[in-house]
Structures are given as structure tokens and as C-alpha cells.
Amino acid sequence: MRKSFAIIGAFFTILGMLCLSVRPAAAQDQQDQNKPAPYTMPEYNGFQACHAETNAQMRVKCLDDFVAKFPNSTLMPYVLQLYVASYNELKNYPKTVEYADKLVALGDKLDAGTRLQALYTRSLAFNYAFNEKAADAADQLTKARAAALEGLKILTSIAKPATPPMTDDQFAEQKKGPTVLFNYTAGSASYTLKDYPSAIQYFKAALAVNPTDAITNYRLGLSYLQSTPPQPLDGFWYLARAIDQKIPDDAKVKDYLRKQILAYEQPGCDSQVDAQLAELLQLAANSPDRPSTYTIPSADDLKKIQASSNILTVLADLKGGGDKAKMTWLAICGAEFPEVVGKVIDVVPGTDSVELHLVTGATPEEIEKATEANLDVKVPGQPEAARLQKDDGVRFSGTIVSYDPDPAFMLHWDKAKVNPEDIPAEKGKHTPHKVAPKNPGK
């Protein structure tokens, strides 16, 4: 759960202005000299000695001694504040969380600013300290989320300080850092608890303030993907945002995103996902939220296209270009078509395969009149196909592997097999014959 926050520092000016001092006034400085001090002079001197200690480890020991001597001291709010600051300085984050909770538990004995600072420090410490394998992990997560939400509540209701003078915009700017931290902490706790709707809510709130944070975008993307039911398009978008923002191990995240798109879409050719991924990364870099117009077809969408396609609809869709061509190509790339009918325009014999340049069309008459090829067909392992001649009719099955768009449209095939009945006999054995093409759309 550890992360860096782009606009969060250790402490913010707002906290310093709103919080109580961790150093109480001396007894003799009480406004009412006749009123007994709420603490004794030994208590005051003992706390001041701890406060003056510059070594954090020794400061904690001093505080332990103070609590042992004065367990019910009215200075306890200041003592607990100093504990929190000291353990945080020592990077003992579990203890920081423990003492922040003790401080916040004092409730109305603290002002809003002091509670806010305690909750802020607690959230930072929790993000560094949390161990998902801990026996009480679920309890830690629940408490962390509750603390973060309490921090947000205080932050929303707290008044702008009178001094120093500050505009509303300046005050709002000061609140951004804690807003991001509390929302991220609540989102992360919800995510780990598998409460994905809540995780989405809090991560989006954090990104509304700081949209370029890579980790938050990544976590939001995962939350969408793991929701019930999954929301893959939004999940893809925020993972792409995370990659664009240079998330650590971005190559692994990119590979993960590619696999997720591939599993969702199941296109005919895996390589098509690379172009889609490149487009997604480019679009996501310029928009914090997925536009409603952006979509990726699902496997079911592509299966419907496959079921309703024949060679003629494929040719028409691909020649038409635009989104229709993209969708059709996603569905039929790598697909095998049986009994495709065409006319030979040219034959190129080779060592391992024969390349046929054919033309097909909607009717036998259209094919007969055509003079330019629109099918490039590679026929491996069938050298006798080289005996085909210009204008011969031919039937073949094969796999569509690529196409060249208009104006020089060409549909490329591989692993093709020509119907043996359509191949002329060897010279001197049989008179070559022509095959009257069937309607290729059937």
C-alpha cells in the first residue's frame, strides 16, 4: 500500500495553523492567577524536559517515564501528540498509528485541528506500515478507512483560520493534500477489503484533486476490473492512465493491460491488440476520464460479426473503411474461410508455395468482367497449383492474415488449399478446364 503522493508533504501549512501546540503554557501564565493550575509544576517540568529532548528515541523514553509517573495527567493530550511526532520521526509507523488512535480517542478534549493532524499523520503511517498478511489485517483496514473518513469530515467542516490572512482559493489549495491522502487511504483500504464500489468512489475523489497520480489511477483501474460485474472499459482506461503517468514497473503493467484487453476482446489476430493499446495510451494521456465515445468491442460483439460475415460482406466492410472496417477486421483477421470462389489473374510459382492473384465478386458475371486482383493467396505444400492459368476459375479455403485498404485494396491469405478438382492436369495428360464459379456470397 506504500506510495508517494505528488502533492502531499510531511505536514501542511493548514495543519500547523489549525493545531494545538504540543507545548502547554506554564502554570504561572494561567489567565486566572487565583485558579489552581490543571497540572502540577513537576508534571509541567517533566513534560517540558521531554519536549526539549532532540533525540527521538530518548524523547520516547522520557515520555514513557512521564506516563508512568503521571498516568492521569491533564497534559496527556500534549504527551500523546509528542508520542505521535516522535514515533513518526523514528519511522516506527505501527506505533505512530497506535498513538494517533489514542490521541483521537480523547474526542472533545481536542480541537478539530489537533484531531485533523493526528488523523493525517495516522493515514500516512498506515500507508507505509500496513501488512496484508497480518492476522488482524481486516481490522486494521476497517479502522484505517474509518479514520480517513473522519479526517475528510473534519476537513470539510473546518473553518478558514483568521490569521494569517488567506483567500478562499488559498485555503482550498491548502486542503488539497489532506483530501488526496484521506481519499486514497479510504480507497486502498476498501480495495484490499474487496469493497470495489467504495474503492472506486474514493479513488475517483482523490483523482479529482490530483488526476496525474499513477498509483491511484492504477488502483482505480484494478477496482473496475475486479468489480462484480467487471467494468472493463473503465478499467482499461485507468490502467492506461497509470502507464502514461510512468507508474513503477510500467512495462509489466502494460503487458498486464494488453493481456486483459486480449482476454476481453479475443480478436482473430493477437497482434491487433498492439494497435488498440497504442491508441488507448495516446487517448488516455489527454483525458482523466474515459469519453463515452471510446469503446473496445467484446468477444461477443466480434462473434456476432463473424457469424454474419461472408467473403462479400468482408470485402465491402473493409473497403468502406472507418469504424466498420476496424470492427470487421478485428472479427475476421485470422479466420478461415472455406470454398472461396475467384478467377485467376496471375500465378507466381515459388519454391515452397504458390502465390495466386485472384479476383472475386458478388456474381459470376462480375468476376468474369474483372481484370484486377483483390485477393493475394499463398498456397503452401500444393505445387500443382502453379498449373493454374489466367482466367481459370478456382475454389480455395484459407486464412485471412492482412489487407491493404483502398485505393489499392488487397486481401491477403495464407495456408490456402486449392480444390484439387480446379487444378488442370499435367500437360499432355488432360485438357485444362475452367470452373464456373459459384455465387461467392453463398
N, C-alpha and C positions, 0 to 999 in steps of 0.2 A: 504494500500500500504506500510505500515511501515514494515521494515525488518532489519536484521543485515547482514552486509557484512563481510565475513570471512577474506578478505584481504584488507579491507578498514578501515582506521583510520580517525580521525577527519581532519587531514591535512597530506599531504605527503611531503617528502623532496623536490621532484621536484617542487612543488608549491612554497615552501619557497625560492628556488634558483632562480626561474624564475620571481617572482612577484616583483612589486614595493614596496618600504617601505611605510607604511601608515604615515610616519613622514617626512615632507618635510625639505629640507635644509634651514638654516636660511638665511635671506636676505643678511647679510654681508658675507655669504660664496659663493655668486654668483661668477662664474668664471670671469665675466667681471664686475669689480667694478664700471665702469662708466655707465653700463647699468642699467636702473631702474628695481627694483625687480618686479616680476609679481604680487605681493601682498603686502599689507601694513604691517607695523610692528604690528598694532593692530590685523589684521587678523591672522598673524603668532602666536602671543602670545595667542590669543583666541583659536586657534586650538590646540596649544601645551597644554593649560590647559585641554582641553577635552581629549587629548591623554594621559595625565598623570593621569587622574581620574581612580581609581582602581575599583570603584563600577559601574557596568554596567548600572544600572538604572539611576544613576546620570550622567553617561557619555552620555547617550541618551538625557537627559535634556540639558546638556551642548551643545551638537550638535544642538539641536533644537534652542537654543538661538543663536548659531553661524549663522545658516542658516537665521534666522530672521534678524540678523544684516547685514549679508554679502551674500545676495541671489545670487549674481553673482561672487562670489569669484573664483579666479583661483585655489584655494585649494580644490575645490569641489570634484575632484577625490579621494583625501585623506579622505575628510569628508565622502563620500559615502562608502569607504572601511571600515572606522571605524564604521559607522552605521551597515553595514553587520556583522562585527565581534561582535558588541555589542548585536544586536538582536539575533544572533546565540547563544551567551553566555547565554542570558536570556531565550533561548528555545522558543522565540516568532517567530515561523517558518513562519507564513504568512508575518510578517514584514521583516524577512530575505529575503524571496523571492522578496518582493516589492522593497527593496533597492538594491538587487543584480541586478534586472532588470534595475533600474535607473543607476546603475554603468555601466552595459554592454551597455546601450543605448548611453553612451559617445563615443562609437565607437573608431575612430582612436586617440582619446585623451589618450587612454590607450594602454599599450604594451600588447603583446599576453599573457604574464604570468599573468598579473593582470586580464584580461578577463577570463583566464582559471580558476583562483582561484574563481572568482565570480560565474562562471557557475557551478563549482564543489560544492561550498557551497550551491548554489541555488538548485541543484539536491538533495543533502542530505536533505535540509529543506523541499523541496516539498514532498519527500517520507514520511516524518513524518507528514506533515501538511494537505495533501490533504483529502478532504471530498467529497465522491462521491455524496452526497445528496445536495451539494451546487448548487445554482441556476446557477452559471457560471461554473459548473464542466467541461463541454466540452471545454470551452475556456481555462480554467486552464490546462487541459490535452494537448491541442494543443500547448500551449506556453511551457509547460514543455518538450514536445518531441522536439520542435524546439531548445530550449536551450541546451538540452542534445546532439543533433546532432551537434550544433555549437561547443560544448565542444569537441566532438570527432574530428571534423575538425581541431580545433586548436591543439589538442593533437597529431594528425598525422603529422602536418606540423611544429611543433615547433622544434627548433634546440637544440642539446645537449649543455648544458652550458659549458663554458670553464673552470670555476672554481666552486667547486673543481674538480680536475681531475676525470673522470669517464669513465669506459669502455662502449662499446655499450651494452653489456649484462646488466650492472648495470643500464644504462639509460632505457633499455627496461623493466627491473624489476620495476623501479620506476613508469613507466607509467601504470602498470597493474591495480592498484587500481582505478584510474580515468576511465580507459577503462571499467572496470566492472560496475562502478556506472553509467556512461553515457548510456551504452547499456541497463542496467537493467531499468533505468528510461524511456528510449525511448520505451522499450518493455512493461513496465507496462502501460504507457500512451496509447500505441497502443491497448493493450489488453482491457482496460477499454472503449476505443472508438470503440471496436469490429472490429478493423482492425487486424484480426488474422494473415494474411500473414506477415505483418510488425512486429507484436509481435514475431512471430516465428523467424524471421530474427535477431532481436535484442537480444532475449533471448539466441539464439544459439551462437551469438557473445560473450555474457557475459560468457557463459559456456565454450567457447573455451579457455578462460583465467582461469576461476575458475570452473572446472567441478563438484565440490562436493557441490555447494551451493544448499541446499534443496529447498528454496523458488523459486529460478529461475527454477529449474527442475520442480517443481510443476506447476508454471505458464506456462511453455512451454508445459507440458502435457495437461493442460486445453486448451491451444490455439489450439493444434492439434485436440482435441476432438470437439471443437466448430467451427472449420473451415467449409467452405462450398465447397465441401462435407467434412465431417469429415475424419480425418486420424487416425482411432482408434488404430492401432498397435503402431505408434509412440507415441500417447497419453498415452497408457498403459505403454509403456517403461519409459517415463519420470516421470510419477506418481510413478512407482516402484522405480526409482532412488531417488525421493524425500523421499519416505519411508525409503529406505536404508540409506539415509543421516540424518535420525532422525528428520524429519520435525515436528514442534509442532502439537499436536493432530494427531500423526501418526496413531493411531487406527481408527480415523474417516476417514482419507484419505485411509487407507487400505480397510475399509468397502466400501467406495465410489468406489474404483478401482474394487473391487470384483463385485459390482453391475453393473458397466459399462461393464466388461467382460461378465457377465451373460446376459445382455441385447443384447450385440453384437452377442454372440455365440448361446444362447438359447439351451444349451445341454439337453440331455434327463434327466440327474440327476444333480441337482444343486450342489451336493457335489463334482462333478468332477472339478468344478472351483477352489476349495481349492488347489488341487494338482497343477493345472496350475498356480495359483497365487504364490505358494511356489517356483515353478520352475522359474517363471518370476523374482521374487525378488532376487533369487540367481544369475541369469544370469545378471540382470541389475546392481548388485553391482560391477561387474567386467568390465563393458563396458559403457563408457559415451554415446555411440550411439548404436542404435538397429542394430544388424547384419542383413543383407539381408536374411539370412537363417532362422531367427526366425519369426515364424508366429503363429497365432491362427485362426482356421477356423471360418468362419462366419456362421450365421444361414442358409444362402442359401447353403453353402457348405455342411452342415450337412443334410439339406433336400434332397439334391441330393443323398447322400449316403443312406438315409432312403428309398427313392423311388426305388432305385435299389437293395435293400437288401432283401434276404430271409434267412431262418434259415441256409441253407447250406453255403451261402456266408459269413454270420456272423461267423459261426464256422471256416471256412477257414481263414478269416481275423484275427480273434482273436488268433488262433493257430499260425499264421505266425509271430506274434509279430511285433516290430518296429513301425514306424510312421503309417503304415497302420492300425495296431491294435488300436493305440490311436485314430485315426480318426473314425474308425468304432465304437469303444466303446463310444465315445462322441455322436455319432449319435443315437445309438440304446439302450443305457442304459435308462431304464425306459419305453422303448417301449413295446407295447402289440402286441403279435403275435397270430393269430388265426390258428386253425387246424394244430398244430404241431404234426407230427407223430413220434412215437417211440415204443420201446419194453421195457417191464418191466424187470429190472434186480433185483430190490429189493423193498419191500414195508415196510415202517416204520410207523405203526399206532401211532397216538397221541391223546391227549385229545381234542384239539381244531382244529387240522389239521392232514392231512395225508401227509407223505413225500414219494415221488416216486423217485426212482433212475432209470432213463431211458437211453436208447441209441438211437440215431438217426443217419442216414447216407444218402448217396446220392441215394441209391436204396433199394428196399425191400430185395434184396439178401445180401447187405452189412449189413443191420440192423439184418437180421436173423443170420448172422455169428458172429456178435459182442458179446463179453462176458463182457465188462466193460462199466459202465455208463459214459456218458458225459453230462447228464442233471440231475440236482437236482431240483425237482419240489415240492413246497409246495402247498397243496390243502386245503384251509380252508373252513369250512362250508359244506363239502361234505364227511361225514364219510363213506359213502358206497364205496368210492374209495379204502378203505382198503381191499375190497374183490378182488381187482386185484391180480393176481398171476404172478410169474416169467414166462417170455416169452410171456405174454399176449401182444397183440398189442393194442395201445391206441392212441387216439387223444385228444389233450387238447389245450386250449388257456391260455395265462398267460403273466405276465410282467417280463421282464429280469431285474434283480436287481444287479447282480455282476457276476464275473467269476474268476476262478483260472487258471492262464496260464500254459502252458506246463512246466514240463513233466506230471503233474497230472491234466490235463485240466478238468475243470468242469464249466458248465454254469448254474448259479443259477436263479431260477424262483420263483415268489411269486404271490399270488392272482390268482392261477391257477384254472381252471374249466375243469374237465374231461368230455368228451362227454358221456352222460348217456347211449348211445347205446353200449358203450365199456365196461361198468361195469357189471360183472357177476351178475346174480340174486342171491338172498339169497339161502343158501344151502337148498336143498330139494324142491325148487320151480322150478328151471330151470337148465339145464346143462350149465355150463360156456362155453362161446365161445371165439374164438380168432378172432381178427380183422386183416384182411390182410392189412398192412399199404399201404397207397397211396404213390406216389412218394413225399417225404417231401419237395423237392425243388419246387414244383408246388403250 
